[in-house]
Every structure is written in structure tokens, then in C-alpha cells.
Amino acid sequence: MPDTGRVLEIGCGTGQATLPLAERGLDVVCVELGADLAAFTRRKLAAFPNVRIVNERFESWEPDGEFDAVVSFTAFHWIDPEVRFAKTSRILRRGGALAVVEPHTVLNDDPFWTEVQEDYDAVVPSPENRPPLRAEEIGDLIDEIDASGVLRNVAVRRHRWDVRYTADEYIALIATYSPNLDRDEETRERLFERIHRRVAKQESMLTTYLATLNVATTLV
């Protein structure tokens, strides 16, 4: 991609990945569904005239030209499956690339991950309460990309790393998760109190993350 290439980012969120793209001097267009997130990132990157934030659904948004690359960090799976690859291929220049990064929390040997299910079952019972998948159970997008008929997969990379959290740090982290933000305050506090007590009892807990990167290019 040229140093001044044109990049579309799908779902920029708070602009964590957008900033390094902007700093490289790339011409960046970000399509963000959340109005508050779009406004936040617009303010955050106001110093970069090469960045434009669009508050719209990717499915209904129409670009004003082609792109050298389309990137998405954590948001690609939310796009309509009937649209995600077809529209991406349509707006890419010949030889352009799609790069999709999806982060996951994966199961490790810390007993916290199985034991904490007791807290979820006690406060927010649901069939969805289960430990995270193991790293080897996390798939990629190869089959979906190949089945699209409009892009071809050229690379898959997997990066795994560990982070250890104290009780306070872990509660601060999960307080930002959408399912917890959607809970009423009383339920959230009851759940967090139980989880905090569990982590504090063992002093800290280990979280293992896995990021998968899929890169695909246009067929022509």
C-alpha cells in the first residue's frame, strides 16, 4: 500500500487503532455505528485532517471512491454476512486488501475461569454462562472468505498473550463490557462484588488473550 494510501476502517470505536493509521499519514475514513463513539473519536483525532469519521451503518453507507485497504478491529463479525465480503470487494481497488483482527479471551489453567461460573449462575443465570473457549477451538475466516467468491485469503496470523489482573483491575476491565453495561445497577454490583471477592481470595487472576488476523485480497 502506498504511504499515502486510502484506508477504510469499519467500527473505529474509540480510535485506538485509528490513531497509528493517522500518524502514518494515511487517508483514513472510519465508519462507526455508535453516535457517541463517532463523536468521541472525531474529537480525539481532530488534529488529523487526513481522518474522517462517518456515523453510519457500514451496510447502508456508500463511499465516495475506492480504497487501498479495508481494516476492522473487533467489529467485522457484527456486519451482515450477506454484505461484509461483497461490499468490501466492491470498494477495494484492484489488488486491495482486507485485514480483519478479532480478539478473544481464551481458557487457561487458572481455576478462576471455571469457578467464577458459580457467581454468574447465582446472579445472572443463563445457558450462556460458561468458561471461554480454548485457543485451539478459536477458528479463522478462511472458509468464509473462500466461500465469498470475491476475495481470496492470503494470510492468517494468531498472537497469544497473558495479562495478570488484581481484583480491582479485573472489575474495572469487565465494567466496560457491553453485557455488564446493559445490566441494572443492583445486579451489576452484586455480580461484581462476588467476582471481586473471588479474585481477591487468590490475590490475582490470569487472563489469556488471542488475536487472530485474516488478510484477504481482491480476486482481480
N, C-alpha and C positions, 0 to 999 in steps of 0.2 A: 504494500500500500504506500502511495506517495506520502511524503512528510506532511503535506497539507491536504491529505485525503479527506473525503466526506464520510462521516460515520453516523449511523442511526443507533441510538440506544433505546431499547424497549424496557420501560419501567425503571427509571433512574432513581426512584426512591429519594433518599436524602443526598444523592450525588457523590457517594463515596468513590464509586468507580468513574464517575464523570469527570471529577477533578483531574486525575492524571491524564485523561484523554485531552482535556482542555489545555493542560500545561504543555503537552506535546505540540500544540499549535494546530491540532486537527479541527476541522469544521464539524461540529457536533450538533445533531438535532436529537433531543430527548422527548420521547412520547411517554407521558406519565398520566395514568388514570386518576390518581388521587389529587384533588384540587389543593389540599393543604401541603402535600408533599411537593407538588409542582411549584407552588408559591415559595416554599422554603428553599428549594434548590435554585430557583430563579434568583433569589436574593443572595444565596451563598456564592453563586458563580457570576454575580453582576459585573465583576471586573474582567470577565472574558467575553469580548464581543463575538468570538467565534462559537459561542454556545447559545442555542435557542431551546427553550423548554416549552413544549406543547402539552396542554392539559386536555387529553382526549384519549378515547379507546383506540388501540392500535388497529382493531378490526375495521373501524369506520374512518380513521384518519387517512387522508390522501396526501402523499408527498409532492413537493414541487420539483422533483428531479430524482436522479438515481444516486446510489451510494456505493462507495468502495467496500464498505463493511457494515454489517448489522450485528450488534452485540446485545446480549441480555445476561444480566447477573441476577439470578433468583426468580425472575418474573416470567420466563418463557412458557412454563407449564400452565400458566393461567390463560394463555391465549387460546382461542377457539381452534381445536385441532384441524378443522376444515380450512382454516385461514393461515395458520402460522407459517407453514413452509411455502405455500403457493404465493402468498403476498410477499414474503421475504425474497423469493427468487425473482419476482416481478420488479422489485425496486432496486435490486442489485445490478451493478454494471457487469458486463461480461467478465468473468474471472473473479468477481467479487466474492467475499467470504462471509459466512455466518459463524459467529462464535457464541456458544451458549455455556454459561457456567451455572451449575446447580450445587449449592452447599447442602450437606446433610449432617445431622448428628447421628453417630453410629454406636452400636453397643460395644462396650469394652468389658474388662474384668472387674470393674468397680461394682460391688454388690448393690450400691445405691440405686442403680437403674432398674433392678428387679424389685427391690424393697420399696421404692418410692411409689410403686403402683398401688400399694395399700392406702396411701394418702389420697391419691386421685379417686380410688374406688370409694373411699369414705366420704369425700366431699363432693365430687362431681362424677358419680358412677356413669360409665359409658362402655359399650363394647369396644370403643376406640382406645381405651386405656390399656396400653401395652408398652413394653420396652422398645427402644428403637431397633431398627434392623442392623444386622452385622454388615460390615463393609462389603463382604463378598456377595451380599444379597442386593446391593445397590446396582442398578443397571445403567445403561447409557442410551443414547439416542440413535445408534447406528441403524437399527431396523426401521425406525420411524423415518429417518432421513432417506434411506434407500427406497422405502415404500412410497415416498412422496412423488418420485418420478421427475422432480425438478431440481434436486440438489444431490450431490454425492458427498459422502462422508470421507474426510481425508485424514483425520486425526482424533484420537481420544486420549486424554491425559487424566490421571487421578492423583490427587495430592491429599495426604492424610496428616493431621497434626493433633496434638493434645494440649488442652488448657486445664489447669487446676484452679478451682474456684473455692473461696471461703463461702460460708453460709450467706453473708451479706452480699457478696459479689454475685452469687448464683441467683438470689432473689431479685437483685437489680436487673440481671440479664433476662430472666423469664418474665419479668414485669413488662417487657417490651413486646412480648409475643402476642400476636393477634387473638388467639383463643382466650388468653388471660385478660386482655384489654376488653373483651366482649363480656366477661363475667361481671355480675353485680359486685359492688364493693365488699359486702359482707362475705360472700362466697370466696372472693379472691383473697381476702385477709385470712380466712380460716385455712384455705389451702396453703398459702404462703407460710403461715405460722407453723403448720405441720412439717412442711418441707425444710424450713429454716432449722427447726429443731433436729430433724434427721441429719442434715449436713453438719450442723454444729457438733453433734454427738461424735461424728467421726473426723471432726476438725476441718475437713475439706472434701471435695468430690472431684473426680476426673471426668472431663468431657472430651470425647474424641470426635473430631470433625473430618469429613471427607468432602472434597470439592471435585466434581467431575467437569471436565472441559471437552465439549464436542466442537469440532471445526468442520464445516462443510463449504463447498464451493458450487458455483453455478455449473450446469452441465455444458454450456456453450460459452 
